[in-house]
Amino acid sequence: MTFKDMKYELIINNVIPIFLEKGINAVTIKDVAESVGLGEATIYRYFSKKENIVLEVAIKIEERILNKYFNLSSFSTGFEGLNNFYNAFIEIYENQKEFYRFVSEFDSFVLNKGLPLNEYEKNIKSFYDVFLNAYNEGLKDNTVKEIDDINNFYFSTTHSLLGLCKKLSSTDILEQDNKLDKLKEIKTLKEIIMNYLKK
């Protein structure tokens, strides 16, 4: 790794907490520069514009979430592996709720700025691979039922869980929002998914 690469990594790793805490729109290049003790001109030399930093931060956060919560290397049955996969959404909500807020803001940011998402999308496929591995094990050990369109099932269930987690991680808007047991809502959706999968 070159010195330039090391500095690049240093900048990204140091600004992640700022983006998670303040939100994408609130963070400025000045904030980024101050967080790593560099001048704004140096930051622009590495990234040219804020959008590039945001994209790199999103990719790095995505990798961390995948490695920390979706590293399902061992499970006794495929059903258990799938249960662990969907449980990861709940664990993130309990431990790193700011991740869901970031993803929600990132979605809007991408639509506004028209960012290229090749690397980001490539990493997203890794989540699908984790799911598919557990599902295939479940078919082999006869703990899950066969789904006709497994791709549709995967995207429907993960989009539903992710969407719910993003909504419940944001600021309450309606009066009913602060009366609900948000964690219970997420767990209920997860149980519905698992009941559908169980053979």
N, C-alpha and C positions, 0 to 999 in steps of 0.2 A: 504494500500500500504506500503510495507516494505521500509526501507532506501535504500536498494539495488535497488529496483524498481524505487524509486524516482531519484536516481543518474543516472540510465539507461535512464529514460525519460529526465532528464536534459541534458545529453550528446546529445541525438537525437535531441531535440528541439533546442539546441544551434548550432548544425552543419548544420542544414537545410539551413540557409542563405549562408553558405560557399559553399555548394555543388551547390546551385542554381547560385551563382555568378561565381565561378571558374570552375565548371564542375567536373564530377566524376573523370576523369583521373588525373586532376591537384591536387586534394585534397590528402594530405598525412595524415598518422596517427599523425604526428607531428602537422599538422594544427588542427586536431580534438582535440588533447590534449591541445594545446594552447588556443583554443576557450572556453574551460571550466575550464582552470586553473588546469589541472591534468597532471600527468606524463604519458608518452607513455605506460609504463608498466601497469598502471591502466586501460587504454583504452583496452589494449590487454586482461586484465583479464575479462572485460565485454563482449568483442566481438570476441576475438581470431584472427580475421583477418578483413581486410578492407571490404571484400565482405559482411560480416554480417552487418556492419554499413550501407553500401549502400542500402542493402535490407530493413533495418528498416527505413531508411530515405525515400525511395520510398513509403513504406506503409503509413508512416505518411503524406507525401505530398499528396498522393492519397486521404486519409481521409479528409484532409483539403479542397482540391478542391471539393470533393463530398459535404461536408457540406456547403461550402461557395457559390458555383455556381449551384449546382444541388438539392438544397433543395426546391423543387417545391411543397410545401404543399397546396397552394391554387391557383386555376385558374378558370376562369368562364366557359371555354369549354375545351374539350380534345384537340382541335386544338391549343388553346392558350397555353395549357400545353406543347404540343410538340414544339411549336414555342419557348417557354421559354427554353426547353431542348436544342434545337439546338443553340439558342442564347448564351447559356452558353459557347460554344466553342469560340464565338466571344468575349465575355466579358473577358475570360481568355487571349485571344490573346492581347486584349487592355490593360489589367491590370497586367498580370503576364506571359508575353511572355517567361520568363526564365523557366517556367514550361514545355513548349513544348520542349525547348532545353534539359532540364533534361531528359524528357521521351525518346527523340531520343537517347541520349547518354546511357541511362539505357538499352534500347533495345539491343544495341551493347554489352554493358557490360555483360548482362545476357547471350547472345549467346557465348561470349568468356569464361565466367567463369562457365557456366552450373549451375546457381543458382536454388534452389528449389523455386517455386513461389506460393505455396499453399495459403498462407495468402494474398499475393498480388492479386492473381486471385479471391479469395473469395470476396475481396472488389470490384473488377471490376464488379462482378455480380450486385452489388448495383446500378450501373449506368443503367444497363439493366432494373432493377426493376422500376426505376423512369420513364424511357421511356415507359415501358409496362403499367404502371398505367395510364399515360396520354393517351396512344393509346386506351386502353380499355374504358376510359371515352369518348373519341372521337367517338368510335363506338356506345356507349350508347346514346350520345346526337346528333348523326348523323352529326358531323362536319368533320369527316375524313372517307375516303373510306376504305373498307376492303382490306387488302393486303394478297395475297395467302400464302406467306412464310414470316411471320413477322420477324422471326429470321434472315433470310438472308437479309431482308431490313434493319434491325437494324445494323447488322455488316457491311454491304456494306456502309451505309451512315455514320456511326460513324468512320469507318476506313478511309473513304475518307476525312472527315472533319479533323480528327486527323492528317492524313498524310499530308494534305495541310498545316495545322497550324504548324506542325513540320518543314516542308520544308521552309515555309516563315519566321520562327523564326530563322533559321540558317543564317550563313553568306552568302551574295550574292556571287555566283560563276560566272554566266554569265553576260554579259553586260546588257542584257534585264531585269535581275532580279531587278536592281535598278531603272528601268524605270516604273515598274508596280505599280499599286495601290493595295498593298497586302491585305489591309483590305477589299477593294471592291471585290477582288477575293473570299475571304472567305464568304462574304455576298452573293455573286452570287450563290455559291454552296449551301448555306443554303436556298436560295429562290427556287432553283430548287427542293430541297428536299421537301420543304413545298408545292410547287405547285403540286407535285406528290401526296402528302398526302390529299390535300384538296378535299372535296366531292363537 
